[in-house]
Amino acid sequence: MNQKHIYTVESYPQVKEVLVDGVKIKNAYYADTKKGLVRHFDDPPKVHKHGKDVISRTVHGCVEVVLND
């Protein structure tokens, strides 16, 4: 992924925080500033009752990614 509007944990480890409509999102692992969506895990993480998958959620809005200097 060489797209500058997509931020993942693997491609941008220097991400300081992710904001959606001005609200900080904890445990974000994917952010797309063009589409306006952020995927994140709950805090504390929850496991699906019928499997071993961690539940993730998607938030839509105006996404801003703040990088470390």
PDB file of N, H, CA, C and O in Angstrom:
ATOM      1  N   MET A   1       0.823  -1.184   0.000  1.00  0.00           N
ATOM      2  CA  MET A   1       0.000   0.000   0.000  1.00  0.00           C
ATOM      3  C   MET A   1       0.866   1.245   0.000  1.00  0.00           C
ATOM      4  O   MET A   1       1.424   1.606   1.036  1.00  0.00           O
ATOM      5  N   ASN A   2       0.984   1.888  -1.103  1.00  0.00           N
ATOM      6  H   ASN A   2       0.530   1.596  -1.945  1.00  0.00           H
ATOM      7  CA  ASN A   2       1.731   3.129  -1.207  1.00  0.00           C
ATOM      8  C   ASN A   2       0.807   4.328  -1.291  1.00  0.00           C
ATOM      9  O   ASN A   2       1.201   5.370  -1.817  1.00  0.00           O
ATOM     10  N   GLN A   3      -0.386   4.209  -0.797  1.00  0.00           N
ATOM     11  H   GLN A   3      -0.705   3.363  -0.369  1.00  0.00           H
ATOM     12  CA  GLN A   3      -1.335   5.313  -0.853  1.00  0.00           C
ATOM     13  C   GLN A   3      -1.160   6.169   0.395  1.00  0.00           C
ATOM     14  O   GLN A   3      -1.119   5.653   1.512  1.00  0.00           O
ATOM     15  N   LYS A   4      -1.057   7.481   0.196  1.00  0.00           N
ATOM     16  H   LYS A   4      -1.091   7.900  -0.711  1.00  0.00           H
ATOM     17  CA  LYS A   4      -0.758   8.377   1.305  1.00  0.00           C
ATOM     18  C   LYS A   4      -1.958   8.682   2.187  1.00  0.00           C
ATOM     19  O   LYS A   4      -1.799   9.314   3.232  1.00  0.00           O
ATOM     20  N   HIS A   5      -3.131   8.261   1.808  1.00  0.00           N
ATOM     21  H   HIS A   5      -3.260   7.748   0.960  1.00  0.00           H
ATOM     22  CA  HIS A   5      -4.313   8.532   2.618  1.00  0.00           C
ATOM     23  C   HIS A   5      -4.712   7.331   3.475  1.00  0.00           C
ATOM     24  O   HIS A   5      -5.671   7.415   4.243  1.00  0.00           O
ATOM     25  N   ILE A   6      -3.988   6.217   3.354  1.00  0.00           N
ATOM     26  H   ILE A   6      -3.209   6.149   2.730  1.00  0.00           H
ATOM     27  CA  ILE A   6      -4.274   5.022   4.148  1.00  0.00           C
ATOM     28  C   ILE A   6      -3.141   4.820   5.150  1.00  0.00           C
ATOM     29  O   ILE A   6      -1.969   4.778   4.774  1.00  0.00           O
ATOM     30  N   TYR A   7      -3.495   4.697   6.420  1.00  0.00           N
ATOM     31  H   TYR A   7      -4.447   4.731   6.726  1.00  0.00           H
ATOM     32  CA  TYR A   7      -2.537   4.509   7.496  1.00  0.00           C
ATOM     33  C   TYR A   7      -2.833   3.193   8.196  1.00  0.00           C
ATOM     34  O   TYR A   7      -3.955   2.961   8.647  1.00  0.00           O
ATOM     35  N   THR A   8      -1.819   2.329   8.285  1.00  0.00           N
ATOM     36  H   THR A   8      -0.908   2.518   7.919  1.00  0.00           H
ATOM     37  CA  THR A   8      -1.950   1.073   9.019  1.00  0.00           C
ATOM     38  C   THR A   8      -0.827   0.996  10.039  1.00  0.00           C
ATOM     39  O   THR A   8       0.125   1.776   9.989  1.00  0.00           O
ATOM     40  N   VAL A   9      -0.941   0.063  10.955  1.00  0.00           N
ATOM     41  H   VAL A   9      -1.714  -0.571  10.996  1.00  0.00           H
ATOM     42  CA  VAL A   9       0.080  -0.102  11.987  1.00  0.00           C
ATOM     43  C   VAL A   9       1.415  -0.503  11.354  1.00  0.00           C
ATOM     44  O   VAL A   9       2.472  -0.045  11.788  1.00  0.00           O
ATOM     45  N   GLU A  10       1.366  -1.350  10.339  1.00  0.00           N
ATOM     46  H   GLU A  10       0.507  -1.723   9.986  1.00  0.00           H
ATOM     47  CA  GLU A  10       2.592  -1.824   9.709  1.00  0.00           C
ATOM     48  C   GLU A  10       3.276  -0.757   8.869  1.00  0.00           C
ATOM     49  O   GLU A  10       4.503  -0.651   8.885  1.00  0.00           O
ATOM     50  N   SER A  11       2.506   0.032   8.139  1.00  0.00           N
ATOM     51  H   SER A  11       1.510  -0.054   8.126  1.00  0.00           H
ATOM     52  CA  SER A  11       3.108   0.983   7.202  1.00  0.00           C
ATOM     53  C   SER A  11       3.487   2.320   7.843  1.00  0.00           C
ATOM     54  O   SER A  11       4.389   2.997   7.350  1.00  0.00           O
ATOM     55  N   TYR A  12       2.824   2.712   8.919  1.00  0.00           N
ATOM     56  H   TYR A  12       2.090   2.162   9.319  1.00  0.00           H
ATOM     57  CA  TYR A  12       3.114   3.989   9.575  1.00  0.00           C
ATOM     58  C   TYR A  12       3.207   3.795  11.084  1.00  0.00           C
ATOM     59  O   TYR A  12       2.258   4.120  11.797  1.00  0.00           O
ATOM     60  N   PRO A  13       4.338   3.269  11.595  1.00  0.00           N
ATOM     61  CA  PRO A  13       4.462   3.089  13.044  1.00  0.00           C
ATOM     62  C   PRO A  13       4.625   4.412  13.794  1.00  0.00           C
ATOM     63  O   PRO A  13       4.531   4.435  15.022  1.00  0.00           O
ATOM     64  N   GLN A  14       4.867   5.511  13.080  1.00  0.00           N
ATOM     65  H   GLN A  14       4.943   5.493  12.083  1.00  0.00           H
ATOM     66  CA  GLN A  14       5.067   6.805  13.731  1.00  0.00           C
ATOM     67  C   GLN A  14       3.758   7.567  13.968  1.00  0.00           C
ATOM     68  O   GLN A  14       3.799   8.746  14.321  1.00  0.00           O
ATOM     69  N   VAL A  15       2.605   6.929  13.785  1.00  0.00           N
ATOM     70  H   VAL A  15       2.571   5.971  13.498  1.00  0.00           H
ATOM     71  CA  VAL A  15       1.326   7.596  14.039  1.00  0.00           C
ATOM     72  C   VAL A  15       1.180   7.844  15.534  1.00  0.00           C
ATOM     73  O   VAL A  15       1.292   6.923  16.343  1.00  0.00           O
ATOM     74  N   LYS A  16       0.930   9.094  15.887  1.00  0.00           N
ATOM     75  H   LYS A  16       0.839   9.842  15.229  1.00  0.00           H
ATOM     76  CA  LYS A  16       0.799   9.466  17.293  1.00  0.00           C
ATOM     77  C   LYS A  16      -0.646   9.275  17.773  1.00  0.00           C
ATOM     78  O   LYS A  16      -0.885   8.668  18.816  1.00  0.00           O
ATOM     79  N   GLU A  17      -1.592   9.794  17.008  1.00  0.00           N
ATOM     80  H   GLU A  17      -1.398  10.287  16.160  1.00  0.00           H
ATOM     81  CA  GLU A  17      -3.000   9.628  17.377  1.00  0.00           C
ATOM     82  C   GLU A  17      -3.883   9.758  16.143  1.00  0.00           C
ATOM     83  O   GLU A  17      -3.498  10.344  15.131  1.00  0.00           O
ATOM     84  N   VAL A  18      -5.083   9.190  16.262  1.00  0.00           N
ATOM     85  H   VAL A  18      -5.396   8.714  17.084  1.00  0.00           H
ATOM     86  CA  VAL A  18      -6.066   9.235  15.189  1.00  0.00           C
ATOM     87  C   VAL A  18      -7.305   9.925  15.742  1.00  0.00           C
ATOM     88  O   VAL A  18      -7.806   9.557  16.805  1.00  0.00           O
ATOM     89  N   LEU A  19      -7.797  10.925  15.020  1.00  0.00           N
ATOM     90  H   LEU A  19      -7.391  11.224  14.157  1.00  0.00           H
ATOM     91  CA  LEU A  19      -8.968  11.690  15.446  1.00  0.00           C
ATOM     92  C   LEU A  19     -10.083  11.513  14.427  1.00  0.00           C
ATOM     93  O   LEU A  19      -9.853  11.579  13.219  1.00  0.00           O
ATOM     94  N   VAL A  20     -11.298  11.287  14.928  1.00  0.00           N
ATOM     95  H   VAL A  20     -11.484  11.233  15.909  1.00  0.00           H
ATOM     96  CA  VAL A  20     -12.494  11.246  14.087  1.00  0.00           C
ATOM     97  C   VAL A  20     -13.435  12.314  14.615  1.00  0.00           C
ATOM     98  O   VAL A  20     -13.905  12.233  15.750  1.00  0.00           O
ATOM     99  N   ASP A  21     -13.707  13.306  13.797  1.00  0.00           N
ATOM    100  H   ASP A  21     -13.325  13.372  12.875  1.00  0.00           H
ATOM    101  CA  ASP A  21     -14.522  14.461  14.183  1.00  0.00           C
ATOM    102  C   ASP A  21     -13.994  15.115  15.461  1.00  0.00           C
ATOM    103  O   ASP A  21     -14.770  15.596  16.287  1.00  0.00           O
ATOM    104  N   GLY A  22     -12.665  15.128  15.614  1.00  0.00           N
ATOM    105  H   GLY A  22     -12.035  14.738  14.943  1.00  0.00           H
ATOM    106  CA  GLY A  22     -12.031  15.762  16.758  1.00  0.00           C
ATOM    107  C   GLY A  22     -11.940  14.901  18.001  1.00  0.00           C
ATOM    108  O   GLY A  22     -11.420  15.361  19.018  1.00  0.00           O
ATOM    109  N   VAL A  23     -12.423  13.668  17.961  1.00  0.00           N
ATOM    110  H   VAL A  23     -12.845  13.294  17.135  1.00  0.00           H
ATOM    111  CA  VAL A  23     -12.399  12.762  19.111  1.00  0.00           C
ATOM    112  C   VAL A  23     -11.290  11.738  18.899  1.00  0.00           C
ATOM    113  O   VAL A  23     -11.223  11.102  17.847  1.00  0.00           O
ATOM    114  N   LYS A  24     -10.409  11.576  19.908  1.00  0.00           N
ATOM    115  H   LYS A  24     -10.464  12.093  20.762  1.00  0.00           H
ATOM    116  CA  LYS A  24      -9.299  10.637  19.806  1.00  0.00           C
ATOM    117  C   LYS A  24      -9.825   9.202  19.878  1.00  0.00           C
ATOM    118  O   LYS A  24     -10.649   8.870  20.730  1.00  0.00           O
ATOM    119  N   ILE A  25      -9.331   8.359  18.966  1.00  0.00           N
ATOM    120  H   ILE A  25      -8.662   8.628  18.274  1.00  0.00           H
ATOM    121  CA  ILE A  25      -9.725   6.954  18.909  1.00  0.00           C
ATOM    122  C   ILE A  25      -8.558   6.112  19.400  1.00  0.00           C
ATOM    123  O   ILE A  25      -7.460   6.182  18.849  1.00  0.00           O
ATOM    124  N   LYS A  26      -8.795   5.314  20.440  1.00  0.00           N
ATOM    125  H   LYS A  26      -9.687   5.258  20.889  1.00  0.00           H
ATOM    126  CA  LYS A  26      -7.762   4.424  20.969  1.00  0.00           C
ATOM    127  C   LYS A  26      -7.758   3.119  20.186  1.00  0.00           C
ATOM    128  O   LYS A  26      -8.777   2.716  19.624  1.00  0.00           O
ATOM    129  N   ASN A  27      -6.607   2.465  20.154  1.00  0.00           N
ATOM    130  H   ASN A  27      -5.780   2.792  20.610  1.00  0.00           H
ATOM    131  CA  ASN A  27      -6.424   1.142  19.547  1.00  0.00           C
ATOM    132  C   ASN A  27      -6.789   1.103  18.071  1.00  0.00           C
ATOM    133  O   ASN A  27      -7.307   0.091  17.599  1.00  0.00           O
ATOM    134  N   ALA A  28      -6.535   2.172  17.332  1.00  0.00           N
ATOM    135  H   ALA A  28      -6.114   2.994  17.716  1.00  0.00           H
ATOM    136  CA  ALA A  28      -6.809   2.195  15.893  1.00  0.00           C
ATOM    137  C   ALA A  28      -5.714   1.427  15.164  1.00  0.00           C
ATOM    138  O   ALA A  28      -4.528   1.606  15.445  1.00  0.00           O
ATOM    139  N   TYR A  29      -6.116   0.570  14.226  1.00  0.00           N
ATOM    140  H   TYR A  29      -7.079   0.424  13.998  1.00  0.00           H
ATOM    141  CA  TYR A  29      -5.142  -0.179  13.446  1.00  0.00           C
ATOM    142  C   TYR A  29      -5.261   0.103  11.954  1.00  0.00           C
ATOM    143  O   TYR A  29      -4.430  -0.373  11.181  1.00  0.00           O
ATOM    144  N   TYR A  30      -6.272   0.865  11.522  1.00  0.00           N
ATOM    145  H   TYR A  30      -6.948   1.251  12.150  1.00  0.00           H
ATOM    146  CA  TYR A  30      -6.451   1.209  10.112  1.00  0.00           C
ATOM    147  C   TYR A  30      -7.192   2.536  10.041  1.00  0.00           C
ATOM    148  O   TYR A  30      -8.209   2.727  10.709  1.00  0.00           O
ATOM    149  N   ALA A  31      -6.679   3.447   9.232  1.00  0.00           N
ATOM    150  H   ALA A  31      -5.853   3.292   8.690  1.00  0.00           H
ATOM    151  CA  ALA A  31      -7.344   4.733   9.043  1.00  0.00           C
ATOM    152  C   ALA A  31      -7.257   5.119   7.567  1.00  0.00           C
ATOM    153  O   ALA A  31      -6.193   5.032   6.954  1.00  0.00           O
ATOM    154  N   ASP A  32      -8.379   5.545   7.009  1.00  0.00           N
ATOM    155  H   ASP A  32      -9.244   5.616   7.507  1.00  0.00           H
ATOM    156  CA  ASP A  32      -8.447   5.999   5.621  1.00  0.00           C
ATOM    157  C   ASP A  32      -9.025   7.411   5.643  1.00  0.00           C
ATOM    158  O   ASP A  32     -10.214   7.605   5.895  1.00  0.00           O
ATOM    159  N   THR A  33      -8.162   8.397   5.374  1.00  0.00           N
ATOM    160  H   THR A  33      -7.196   8.239   5.169  1.00  0.00           H
ATOM    161  CA  THR A  33      -8.598   9.789   5.450  1.00  0.00           C
ATOM    162  C   THR A  33      -9.459  10.176   4.257  1.00  0.00           C
ATOM    163  O   THR A  33     -10.254  11.110   4.356  1.00  0.00           O
ATOM    164  N   LYS A  34      -9.321   9.484   3.136  1.00  0.00           N
ATOM    165  H   LYS A  34      -8.675   8.725   3.056  1.00  0.00           H
ATOM    166  CA  LYS A  34     -10.109   9.790   1.944  1.00  0.00           C
ATOM    167  C   LYS A  34     -11.555   9.317   2.104  1.00  0.00           C
ATOM    168  O   LYS A  34     -12.489  10.062   1.807  1.00  0.00           O
ATOM    169  N   LYS A  35     -11.739   8.082   2.571  1.00  0.00           N
ATOM    170  H   LYS A  35     -10.980   7.477   2.812  1.00  0.00           H
ATOM    171  CA  LYS A  35     -13.084   7.532   2.771  1.00  0.00           C
ATOM    172  C   LYS A  35     -13.698   7.978   4.088  1.00  0.00           C
ATOM    173  O   LYS A  35     -14.917   7.929   4.252  1.00  0.00           O
ATOM    174  N   GLY A  36     -12.870   8.410   5.025  1.00  0.00           N
ATOM    175  H   GLY A  36     -11.879   8.450   4.892  1.00  0.00           H
ATOM    176  CA  GLY A  36     -13.369   8.870   6.314  1.00  0.00           C
ATOM    177  C   GLY A  36     -13.756   7.742   7.244  1.00  0.00           C
ATOM    178  O   GLY A  36     -14.805   7.794   7.885  1.00  0.00           O
ATOM    179  N   LEU A  37     -12.901   6.703   7.325  1.00  0.00           N
ATOM    180  H   LEU A  37     -12.048   6.661   6.804  1.00  0.00           H
ATOM    181  CA  LEU A  37     -13.213   5.614   8.238  1.00  0.00           C
ATOM    182  C   LEU A  37     -11.987   5.173   9.010  1.00  0.00           C
ATOM    183  O   LEU A  37     -10.856   5.264   8.532  1.00  0.00           O
ATOM    184  N   VAL A  38     -12.242   4.691  10.226  1.00  0.00           N
ATOM    185  H   VAL A  38     -13.161   4.617  10.614  1.00  0.00           H
ATOM    186  CA  VAL A  38     -11.202   4.183  11.121  1.00  0.00           C
ATOM    187  C   VAL A  38     -11.683   2.867  11.690  1.00  0.00           C
ATOM    188  O   VAL A  38     -12.825   2.754  12.136  1.00  0.00           O
ATOM    189  N   ARG A  39     -10.810   1.868  11.674  1.00  0.00           N
ATOM    190  H   ARG A  39      -9.882   1.960  11.312  1.00  0.00           H
ATOM    191  CA  ARG A  39     -11.112   0.582  12.311  1.00  0.00           C
ATOM    192  C   ARG A  39     -10.271   0.488  13.575  1.00  0.00           C
ATOM    193  O   ARG A  39      -9.078   0.790  13.569  1.00  0.00           O
ATOM    194  N   HIS A  40     -10.921   0.058  14.672  1.00  0.00           N
ATOM    195  H   HIS A  40     -11.890  -0.188  14.676  1.00  0.00           H
ATOM    196  CA  HIS A  40     -10.224  -0.006  15.952  1.00  0.00           C
ATOM    197  C   HIS A  40     -10.780  -1.134  16.800  1.00  0.00           C
ATOM    198  O   HIS A  40     -11.872  -1.647  16.555  1.00  0.00           O
ATOM    199  N   PHE A  41      -9.991  -1.511  17.814  1.00  0.00           N
ATOM    200  H   PHE A  41      -9.104  -1.095  18.013  1.00  0.00           H
ATOM    201  CA  PHE A  41     -10.409  -2.512  18.793  1.00  0.00           C
ATOM    202  C   PHE A  41     -10.978  -1.800  20.003  1.00  0.00           C
ATOM    203  O   PHE A  41     -10.606  -0.666  20.303  1.00  0.00           O
ATOM    204  N   ASP A  42     -11.894  -2.481  20.705  1.00  0.00           N
ATOM    205  H   ASP A  42     -12.196  -3.402  20.462  1.00  0.00           H
ATOM    206  CA  ASP A  42     -12.444  -1.931  21.943  1.00  0.00           C
ATOM    207  C   ASP A  42     -11.351  -1.820  22.996  1.00  0.00           C
ATOM    208  O   ASP A  42     -10.302  -2.456  22.890  1.00  0.00           O
ATOM    209  N   ASP A  43     -11.610  -1.008  24.008  1.00  0.00           N
ATOM    210  H   ASP A  43     -12.463  -0.492  24.094  1.00  0.00           H
ATOM    211  CA  ASP A  43     -10.679  -0.871  25.120  1.00  0.00           C
ATOM    212  C   ASP A  43     -11.423  -1.167  26.412  1.00  0.00           C
ATOM    213  O   ASP A  43     -12.209  -0.321  26.837  1.00  0.00           O
ATOM    214  N   PRO A  44     -11.237  -2.279  27.049  1.00  0.00           N
ATOM    215  CA  PRO A  44     -10.339  -3.394  26.761  1.00  0.00           C
ATOM    216  C   PRO A  44     -10.867  -4.252  25.609  1.00  0.00           C
ATOM    217  O   PRO A  44     -12.069  -4.272  25.342  1.00  0.00           O
ATOM    218  N   PRO A  45      -9.957  -4.961  24.929  1.00  0.00           N
ATOM    219  CA  PRO A  45     -10.376  -5.792  23.795  1.00  0.00           C
ATOM    220  C   PRO A  45     -11.360  -6.881  24.211  1.00  0.00           C
ATOM    221  O   PRO A  45     -11.248  -7.450  25.296  1.00  0.00           O
ATOM    222  N   LYS A  46     -12.322  -7.163  23.339  1.00  0.00           N
ATOM    223  H   LYS A  46     -12.413  -6.701  22.457  1.00  0.00           H
ATOM    224  CA  LYS A  46     -13.321  -8.197  23.602  1.00  0.00           C
ATOM    225  C   LYS A  46     -13.186  -9.292  22.551  1.00  0.00           C
ATOM    226  O   LYS A  46     -12.876  -9.021  21.391  1.00  0.00           O
ATOM    227  N   VAL A  47     -13.423 -10.538  22.974  1.00  0.00           N
ATOM    228  H   VAL A  47     -13.675 -10.758  23.916  1.00  0.00           H
ATOM    229  CA  VAL A  47     -13.341 -11.682  22.078  1.00  0.00           C
ATOM    230  C   VAL A  47     -14.747 -12.131  21.736  1.00  0.00           C
ATOM    231  O   VAL A  47     -15.626 -12.165  22.597  1.00  0.00           O
ATOM    232  N   HIS A  48     -14.959 -12.479  20.460  1.00  0.00           N
ATOM    233  H   HIS A  48     -14.245 -12.451  19.760  1.00  0.00           H
ATOM    234  CA  HIS A  48     -16.256 -12.958  19.997  1.00  0.00           C
ATOM    235  C   HIS A  48     -16.621 -14.236  20.741  1.00  0.00           C
ATOM    236  O   HIS A  48     -15.756 -15.082  20.967  1.00  0.00           O
ATOM    237  N   LYS A  49     -17.891 -14.393  21.126  1.00  0.00           N
ATOM    238  H   LYS A  49     -18.594 -13.706  20.942  1.00  0.00           H
ATOM    239  CA  LYS A  49     -18.297 -15.523  21.961  1.00  0.00           C
ATOM    240  C   LYS A  49     -18.252 -16.867  21.243  1.00  0.00           C
ATOM    241  O   LYS A  49     -18.173 -17.904  21.902  1.00  0.00           O
ATOM    242  N   HIS A  50     -18.299 -16.878  19.897  1.00  0.00           N
ATOM    243  H   HIS A  50     -18.363 -16.036  19.363  1.00  0.00           H
ATOM    244  CA  HIS A  50     -18.271 -18.138  19.164  1.00  0.00           C
ATOM    245  C   HIS A  50     -16.936 -18.401  18.480  1.00  0.00           C
ATOM    246  O   HIS A  50     -16.846 -19.278  17.621  1.00  0.00           O
ATOM    247  N   GLY A  51     -15.943 -17.686  18.834  1.00  0.00           N
ATOM    248  H   GLY A  51     -16.016 -16.974  19.532  1.00  0.00           H
ATOM    249  CA  GLY A  51     -14.652 -17.890  18.191  1.00  0.00           C
ATOM    250  C   GLY A  51     -13.543 -17.226  18.962  1.00  0.00           C
ATOM    251  O   GLY A  51     -13.724 -16.780  20.095  1.00  0.00           O
ATOM    252  N   LYS A  52     -12.412 -17.169  18.339  1.00  0.00           N
ATOM    253  H   LYS A  52     -12.265 -17.531  17.419  1.00  0.00           H
ATOM    254  CA  LYS A  52     -11.250 -16.572  18.987  1.00  0.00           C
ATOM    255  C   LYS A  52     -10.865 -15.252  18.345  1.00  0.00           C
ATOM    256  O   LYS A  52      -9.736 -14.790  18.507  1.00  0.00           O
ATOM    257  N   ASP A  53     -11.796 -14.638  17.613  1.00  0.00           N
ATOM    258  H   ASP A  53     -12.713 -15.014  17.481  1.00  0.00           H
ATOM    259  CA  ASP A  53     -11.531 -13.370  16.957  1.00  0.00           C
ATOM    260  C   ASP A  53     -11.773 -12.210  17.909  1.00  0.00           C
ATOM    261  O   ASP A  53     -12.720 -12.225  18.696  1.00  0.00           O
ATOM    262  N   VAL A  54     -10.921 -11.219  17.830  1.00  0.00           N
ATOM    263  H   VAL A  54     -10.152 -11.207  17.190  1.00  0.00           H
ATOM    264  CA  VAL A  54     -11.104 -10.001  18.610  1.00  0.00           C
ATOM    265  C   VAL A  54     -12.098  -9.114  17.864  1.00  0.00           C
ATOM    266  O   VAL A  54     -12.002  -8.944  16.649  1.00  0.00           O
ATOM    267  N   ILE A  55     -13.046  -8.557  18.600  1.00  0.00           N
ATOM    268  H   ILE A  55     -13.124  -8.695  19.587  1.00  0.00           H
ATOM    269  CA  ILE A  55     -14.077  -7.715  17.988  1.00  0.00           C
ATOM    270  C   ILE A  55     -13.481  -6.358  17.638  1.00  0.00           C
ATOM    271  O   ILE A  55     -12.839  -5.714  18.467  1.00  0.00           O
ATOM    272  N   SER A  56     -13.702  -5.935  16.400  1.00  0.00           N
ATOM    273  H   SER A  56     -14.224  -6.458  15.726  1.00  0.00           H
ATOM    274  CA  SER A  56     -13.262  -4.610  15.968  1.00  0.00           C
ATOM    275  C   SER A  56     -14.480  -3.805  15.532  1.00  0.00           C
ATOM    276  O   SER A  56     -15.522  -4.359  15.182  1.00  0.00           O
ATOM    277  N   ARG A  57     -14.324  -2.503  15.561  1.00  0.00           N
ATOM    278  H   ARG A  57     -13.478  -2.053  15.845  1.00  0.00           H
ATOM    279  CA  ARG A  57     -15.417  -1.605  15.196  1.00  0.00           C
ATOM    280  C   ARG A  57     -14.926  -0.613  14.147  1.00  0.00           C
ATOM    281  O   ARG A  57     -13.732  -0.334  14.049  1.00  0.00           O
ATOM    282  N   THR A  58     -15.867  -0.085  13.364  1.00  0.00           N
ATOM    283  H   THR A  58     -16.838  -0.311  13.444  1.00  0.00           H
ATOM    284  CA  THR A  58     -15.564   0.915  12.350  1.00  0.00           C
ATOM    285  C   THR A  58     -16.288   2.202  12.700  1.00  0.00           C
ATOM    286  O   THR A  58     -17.480   2.197  13.010  1.00  0.00           O
ATOM    287  N   VAL A  59     -15.549   3.310  12.645  1.00  0.00           N
ATOM    288  H   VAL A  59     -14.581   3.314  12.393  1.00  0.00           H
ATOM    289  CA  VAL A  59     -16.094   4.629  12.930  1.00  0.00           C
ATOM    290  C   VAL A  59     -15.957   5.463  11.660  1.00  0.00           C
ATOM    291  O   VAL A  59     -14.910   5.454  11.014  1.00  0.00           O
ATOM    292  N   HIS A  60     -17.027   6.190  11.303  1.00  0.00           N
ATOM    293  H   HIS A  60     -17.878   6.198  11.828  1.00  0.00           H
ATOM    294  CA  HIS A  60     -17.024   7.039  10.118  1.00  0.00           C
ATOM    295  C   HIS A  60     -17.065   8.501  10.525  1.00  0.00           C
ATOM    296  O   HIS A  60     -17.676   8.855  11.533  1.00  0.00           O
ATOM    297  N   GLY A  61     -16.410   9.353   9.736  1.00  0.00           N
ATOM    298  H   GLY A  61     -15.913   9.065   8.917  1.00  0.00           H
ATOM    299  CA  GLY A  61     -16.410  10.788   9.996  1.00  0.00           C
ATOM    300  C   GLY A  61     -15.216  11.442   9.340  1.00  0.00           C
ATOM    301  O   GLY A  61     -14.588  10.869   8.450  1.00  0.00           O
ATOM    302  N   CYS A  62     -14.910  12.637   9.781  1.00  0.00           N
ATOM    303  H   CYS A  62     -15.420  13.103  10.504  1.00  0.00           H
ATOM    304  CA  CYS A  62     -13.747  13.385   9.288  1.00  0.00           C
ATOM    305  C   CYS A  62     -12.509  12.885  10.024  1.00  0.00           C
ATOM    306  O   CYS A  62     -12.359  13.128  11.222  1.00  0.00           O
ATOM    307  N   VAL A  63     -11.620  12.185   9.314  1.00  0.00           N
ATOM    308  H   VAL A  63     -11.742  11.987   8.341  1.00  0.00           H
ATOM    309  CA  VAL A  63     -10.475  11.519   9.922  1.00  0.00           C
ATOM    310  C   VAL A  63      -9.232  12.397   9.790  1.00  0.00           C
ATOM    311  O   VAL A  63      -8.938  12.932   8.721  1.00  0.00           O
ATOM    312  N   GLU A  64      -8.511  12.530  10.907  1.00  0.00           N
ATOM    313  H   GLU A  64      -8.750  12.095  11.775  1.00  0.00           H
ATOM    314  CA  GLU A  64      -7.247  13.258  10.930  1.00  0.00           C
ATOM    315  C   GLU A  64      -6.217  12.375  11.618  1.00  0.00           C
ATOM    316  O   GLU A  64      -6.466  11.861  12.709  1.00  0.00           O
ATOM    317  N   VAL A  65      -5.061  12.198  10.985  1.00  0.00           N
ATOM    318  H   VAL A  65      -4.859  12.616  10.099  1.00  0.00           H
ATOM    319  CA  VAL A  65      -3.990  11.389  11.541  1.00  0.00           C
ATOM    320  C   VAL A  65      -2.845  12.303  11.921  1.00  0.00           C
ATOM    321  O   VAL A  65      -2.358  13.068  11.089  1.00  0.00           O
ATOM    322  N   VAL A  66      -2.403  12.231  13.187  1.00  0.00           N
ATOM    323  H   VAL A  66      -2.799  11.610  13.863  1.00  0.00           H
ATOM    324  CA  VAL A  66      -1.311  13.054  13.692  1.00  0.00           C
ATOM    325  C   VAL A  66      -0.070  12.168  13.792  1.00  0.00           C
ATOM    326  O   VAL A  66      -0.090  11.139  14.468  1.00  0.00           O
ATOM    327  N   LEU A  67       1.004  12.568  13.120  1.00  0.00           N
ATOM    328  H   LEU A  67       1.020  13.404  12.571  1.00  0.00           H
ATOM    329  CA  LEU A  67       2.257  11.807  13.122  1.00  0.00           C
ATOM    330  C   LEU A  67       3.231  12.410  14.117  1.00  0.00           C
ATOM    331  O   LEU A  67       3.172  13.604  14.410  1.00  0.00           O
ATOM    332  N   ASN A  68       4.151  11.559  14.651  1.00  0.00           N
ATOM    333  H   ASN A  68       4.198  10.588  14.414  1.00  0.00           H
ATOM    334  CA  ASN A  68       5.224  12.043  15.507  1.00  0.00           C
ATOM    335  C   ASN A  68       6.202  12.851  14.658  1.00  0.00           C
ATOM    336  O   ASN A  68       6.398  12.565  13.477  1.00  0.00           O
ATOM    337  N   ASP A  69       6.805  13.854  15.268  1.00  0.00           N
ATOM    338  H   ASP A  69       6.646  14.087  16.227  1.00  0.00           H
ATOM    339  CA  ASP A  69       7.784  14.680  14.539  1.00  0.00           C
ATOM    340  C   ASP A  69       9.107  13.998  14.421  1.00  0.00           C
ATOM    341  O   ASP A  69      10.039  14.553  13.839  1.00  0.00           O
TER     342      ASP A  69
END
